[in-house]
Amino acid sequence: MRLEDCREYYYYHSGKASDVARQLGFAGLALIWIFKLQTQPGLAVPSSLILPAGLIVVTLACDLLQYISGTLAWGIYNRLKEVAGFSQDKEFKAPPQLNWPALVFFWAKLTAIIAAYVLLIRFLAIQFVG
């Protein structure tokens, strides 16, 4: 196995994890919507679903921020290399710190969606099991 192979596996699995987290976020919001309470002036969400809803919103925000931070970091780094006179085919090493902001948002996103689903499953268990 080569280091390049490890990176490809990492990119594949992190991409899939991002896709699944995003889908679970939308599904979780839909599930919360199903359990909304109808009140006279409007709609309300049960208090035990407020935190999971907030965590899902955090998940989706981190998803967006992951890609924004990666785009900014790599776009700026690319521009600096262009200004420094690097040709299109010149090899160079990029500092690993370029990925750190995106990695923070990636892991925050996964942590938030896991926490949200733990709370959602607990809510459902109380509703249906008692």
Secondary structure as UniProt FT lines:
FT   HELIX           3..34
FT   STRAND          37..38
FT   STRAND          43..44
FT   HELIX           47..49
FT   HELIX           50..83
FT   TURN            84..85
FT   TURN            88..89
FT   HELIX           96..99
FT   HELIX           100..128
//
